[in-house]
């Protein structure tokens, strides 16, 4: 992963620089980050960059097909279908594990995908913070399509706020102050001027939605930047609410909830690309593969890797409660390709390509990236306890 740039970064790294960097990250949006941030960004070489861009193109070409909504209809639970669905998703996340191919070369392999927002504001701040405290080559980029910092924020503002006033736009979550990714909510609020609001604080009169601001003034809601995951919301019967999110209202969705289901693991079996591992619906299996050691069992609808089974047995597949809601995906071998200041234990990484599709555009646009680094069996906090040079990061791509 760009050995010359990597070696220069590692040689100049100090714990003092890292602590100063963390102070910037933890004060930029008014609250400390609740998850671990890595000591390093990832420097992505041009060869890998080109493959990632090709993978993005392969996948978005499928999502752009006129019949995609029909093919994805089975993924949308009837009891969670929200009216006024948009023509396409507004946000798209593609997570690629960085692996080795049969010839020993680096290759990205799609692991997950989401028709849902990601940490668009935190990731931009994170990249700027690395630049502030470490020597990042000036011509390496974390944004795409020729965007600079101002252009990126303006693009996100146009997509989320549109022609509305910021006060009439809400970021909607369930108890946002308790969410692990809340630092991005505060970044969205700071950079766009929108209101971060819990569903329990949202008021309704007929089809009109509003909230009460800090001065006691009634503020109408025109656009909803949705960050609520429905399967999490279903578990919160204790949460008071005047609106169930399923009935029609006079507000536009920015990130319509239906696309969380439509673009998900359910999409993976439809994809045919060198950068997508073979994926099968469990309920459509003609026979269980003999080499189950090379497969992973995943629920279609879960978040942050919950319910994923590795080292599976024939019984695991046969005893799935609802086969229509599970997939088998061929495993990939992550490569520990990021040399760290602890050279005996390099890091693995996943690269999320972060995409936006404004209603005014004829196709989606890649804008930013997110990286998760790991030294454990899987990418996730519980697999990396006590380890360093792991956690949240960002990619700087070779020009």
Rosetta blueprint (number, residue, H / E / L):
1 X L
2 X L
3 X H
4 X H
5 X H
6 X H
7 X H
8 X H
9 X H
10 X H
11 X H
12 X H
13 X L
14 X L
15 X H
16 X H
17 X H
18 X H
19 X H
20 X H
21 X H
22 X H
23 X H
24 X H
25 X H
26 X H
27 X H
28 X L
29 X L
30 X L
31 X L
32 X L
33 X L
34 X L
35 X L
36 X L
37 X E
38 X L
39 X L
40 X L
41 X L
42 X E
43 X E
44 X E
45 X L
46 X H
47 X H
48 X H
49 X H
50 X H
51 X H
52 X H
53 X H
54 X H
55 X H
56 X H
57 X H
58 X H
59 X H
60 X H
61 X H
62 X H
63 X H
64 X L
65 X L
66 X L
67 X L
68 X H
69 X H
70 X H
71 X H
72 X L
73 X H
74 X H
75 X H
76 X L
77 X L
78 X H
79 X H
80 X H
81 X L
82 X L
83 X L
84 X L
85 X L
86 X L
87 X L
88 X L
89 X L
90 X L
91 X E
92 X E
93 X E
94 X E
95 X E
96 X E
97 X E
98 X E
99 X E
100 X E
101 X L
102 X L
103 X L
104 X L
105 X L
106 X E
107 X E
108 X E
109 X E
110 X E
111 X E
112 X E
113 X E
114 X E
115 X L
116 X L
117 X L
118 X L
119 X L
120 X H
121 X H
122 X H
123 X H
124 X H
125 X H
126 X H
127 X H
128 X H
129 X H
130 X H
131 X H
132 X H
133 X H
134 X L
135 X L
136 X L
137 X L
138 X L
139 X L
140 X L
141 X E
142 X L
143 X L
144 X L
145 X L
146 X L
147 X L
148 X L
149 X H
150 X H
151 X H
152 X H
153 X H
154 X H
155 X H
156 X H
157 X H
158 X H
159 X H
160 X H
161 X L
162 X L
163 X L
164 X L
165 X L
166 X H
167 X H
168 X H
169 X E
170 X E
171 X E
172 X E
173 X E
174 X L
175 X L
176 X H
177 X H
178 X H
179 X L
180 X L
181 X L
182 X H
183 X H
184 X H
185 X H
186 X H
187 X H
188 X H
189 X H
190 X H
191 X H
192 X H
193 X L
194 X L
195 X E
196 X E
197 X E
198 X E
199 X H
200 X H
201 X H
202 X L
203 X E
204 X E
205 X E
206 X L
207 X L
208 X E
209 X E
210 X E
211 X E
212 X E
213 X L
214 X L
215 X L
216 X L
217 X L
218 X E
219 X E
220 X E
221 X L
222 X L
223 X E
224 X E
225 X E
226 X E
227 X L
228 X L
229 X L
230 X H
231 X H
232 X H
233 X H
234 X L
235 X L
236 X L
237 X L
238 X L
239 X L
240 X L
241 X L
242 X L
243 X L
244 X L
245 X L
246 X L
247 X L
248 X L
249 X L
250 X L
251 X L
252 X E
253 X E
254 X E
255 X L
256 X L
257 X L
258 X H
259 X H
260 X H
261 X H
262 X H
263 X L
264 X L
265 X H
266 X H
267 X H
268 X H
269 X L
270 X L
271 X L
272 X L
273 X L
274 X L
275 X L
276 X E
277 X L
278 X L
279 X E
280 X E
281 X E
282 X H
283 X H
284 X H
285 X L
286 X L
287 X L
288 X L
289 X L
290 X L
291 X L
292 X H
293 X H
294 X H
295 X E
296 X E
297 X E
298 X E
299 X E
300 X L
301 X L
302 X L
303 X L
304 X L
305 X L
306 X L
307 X L
308 X L
309 X E
310 X L
311 X L
312 X L
313 X L
314 X H
315 X H
316 X H
317 X H
318 X H
319 X L
320 X L
321 X L
322 X L
323 X H
324 X H
325 X H
326 X E
327 X E
328 X E
329 X E
330 X E
331 X L
332 X L
333 X L
334 X E
335 X L
336 X L
337 X L
338 X E
339 X L
340 X L
341 X L
342 X L
343 X L
344 X L
345 X L
346 X L
347 X E
348 X E
349 X E
350 X E
351 X E
352 X E
353 X E
354 X E
355 X E
356 X E
357 X L
358 X L
359 X L
360 X L
361 X L
362 X L
363 X L
364 X L
365 X E
366 X E
367 X E
368 X E
369 X E
370 X E
371 X E
372 X E
373 X E
374 X E
375 X L
376 X L
377 X L
378 X L
379 X L
380 X L
381 X H
382 X H
383 X H
384 X L
385 X L
386 X L
387 X L
388 X L
389 X L
390 X L
391 X E
392 X E
393 X E
394 X L
395 X E
396 X E
397 X E
398 X L
399 X L
